[in-house]
Amino acid sequence: MLTRSLCALVLCLWSVLALADYAAAPKKPIDLTGFWILNTAASDDPEALLAEKQAKEWERFERMRRREEESRPANVPPPIDADAPPPDENGNRRRGPRPWQKQQQENLRQMLGISPTLEIKQVDPGRFDVLSAVDSRRVQAGSHTQVSMPEGQLADSWVGWEGEWFVIERRVRSGPRAVEKFRLTKTGQLEYLMSWGGDSELSGIKVRRLYDRRTGPVPEANPDHGPSQ
């Protein structure tokens, strides 16, 4: 029993060390700073990927609902949907997304980082501001901290360099896992990869986007939308 417990502890420590194995600096200088514009023609469409995944989930839900209805005795009424919108003056149920569904979609958009622009500023060696249309973050390469996810969960966050990639990894215990990667391509574009796993509606979604460096004046930052720690 003791041997088994020690093995489990070693495996746990090994997994934590493996997750934290991001360097505080790249092996050779890499400058990701700049104001970047999404190249839509060369990038995945995260909203289309999300819609496809949700359509499949809806089909699965509908199959389960039909099986439940077919197995329900004829004299038993269907369950009451407490979240259903109230009927209109004619007694018909109004259709459309409910408030919690609208908020959920906004959270998913933020989690997918859906943004036509991306700005990266190097505050000091190893510390970066990453600003987009959906959020603003200040991250420290080589760090392990705790951050809040868009849906409110507390996640462990590992940040740093993995070869030529700058990585931001977030994990919620028994919840979602997100990995974001940034690098410069040989053509001078910014390549951005995002993948989701774990217990999340986004699990299995992988997005690749390419950004072109803006050559004109950079828009002034919104003072009310500064980077979060």
Residue pairs with C-beta under 8 A, 6 or more apart in sequence:
19 156
19 158
19 169
19 171
20 144
20 158
21 162
22 141
22 142
22 158
22 159
22 160
22 161
22 162
22 167
22 169
23 141
23 142
23 160
23 161
23 162
24 126
24 141
24 142
24 160
24 161
25 125
25 126
25 141
25 142
25 161
26 161
26 163
26 164
26 166
27 161
27 163
30 161
30 164
30 166
30 183
30 184
31 122
31 184
32 120
32 122
32 128
32 166
32 182
32 183
32 184
32 190
33 120
33 121
33 122
33 128
34 119
34 120
34 190
34 213
34 214
35 117
35 118
35 119
35 213
35 214
35 218
35 219
36 117
36 118
36 119
36 120
36 190
36 211
36 212
36 213
36 214
37 116
37 117
37 211
37 212
37 213
37 214
38 115
38 116
38 117
38 118
38 209
38 210
38 211
39 189
39 209
39 210
39 211
39 212
42 210
43 208
43 209
43 210
44 207
44 208
44 209
46 112
46 113
46 114
46 194
46 205
46 207
46 209
47 109
47 112
47 114
49 205
49 207
50 108
50 112
50 202
50 205
53 201
53 202
53 204
53 205
54 201
57 201
69 78
72 78
83 98
83 100
84 93
85 93
85 94
85 95
85 96
85 98
86 94
87 93
87 94
88 94
97 105
107 150
107 151
108 201
108 202
109 134
110 134
110 135
110 150
111 149
111 150
111 151
111 176
111 178
111 196
111 202
112 194
112 202
112 205
112 207
113 132
113 134
113 135
113 180
113 192
113 194
113 207
114 133
114 134
115 132
115 133
115 134
116 133
117 132
117 133
118 130
118 131
118 132
118 190
118 192
118 211
119 129
119 130
119 131
119 132
119 218
119 221
120 128
120 129
120 130
120 131
120 182
120 190
121 128
121 129
121 131
122 128
123 129
123 138
126 140
126 141
126 142
127 138
127 139
127 140
127 141
128 138
128 139
128 140
128 141
128 166
129 136
129 137
129 138
129 227
130 136
130 137
130 138
130 139
130 168
130 227
131 137
131 221
131 225
131 227
135 150
135 228
136 225
136 226
136 227
136 228
137 168
137 227
137 228
138 227
138 228
138 229
139 157
139 159
139 168
140 159
141 159
141 160
141 161
141 166
142 159
142 160
143 157
143 158
143 159
143 160
144 156
144 157
144 158
144 159
145 156
145 157
145 159
146 154
146 155
146 156
146 157
147 154
147 155
147 157
147 170
148 154
148 155
149 155
149 170
149 172
149 175
149 176
149 178
153 172
153 175
153 176
154 172
155 170
155 171
155 172
155 175
155 176
156 170
156 171
156 172
156 173
157 168
157 169
157 170
158 167
158 168
158 169
159 167
159 168
159 169
160 166
160 167
161 167
162 181
164 183
164 184
165 181
165 182
165 183
166 181
166 182
166 183
167 179
167 180
167 181
167 182
168 179
168 180
169 177
169 178
169 179
169 180
170 176
170 177
170 178
170 179
171 177
171 178
171 198
172 198
174 198
174 199
175 198
175 199
175 200
176 196
176 197
176 198
176 199
176 200
176 202
176 203
177 196
177 197
177 198
177 200
178 194
178 195
178 196
179 193
179 194
179 195
180 192
180 193
180 194
181 191
181 192
181 193
181 194
182 190
182 191
182 192
183 190
183 191
184 190
184 191
185 191
185 210
188 213
189 210
189 211
189 212
189 213
190 210
190 211
190 212
190 213
191 208
191 209
191 210
191 211
192 207
192 208
192 209
192 210
192 211
193 206
193 207
193 208
193 209
194 205
194 206
194 207
194 209
195 205
195 206
195 207
196 202
196 203
196 204
196 205
196 206
197 203
197 204
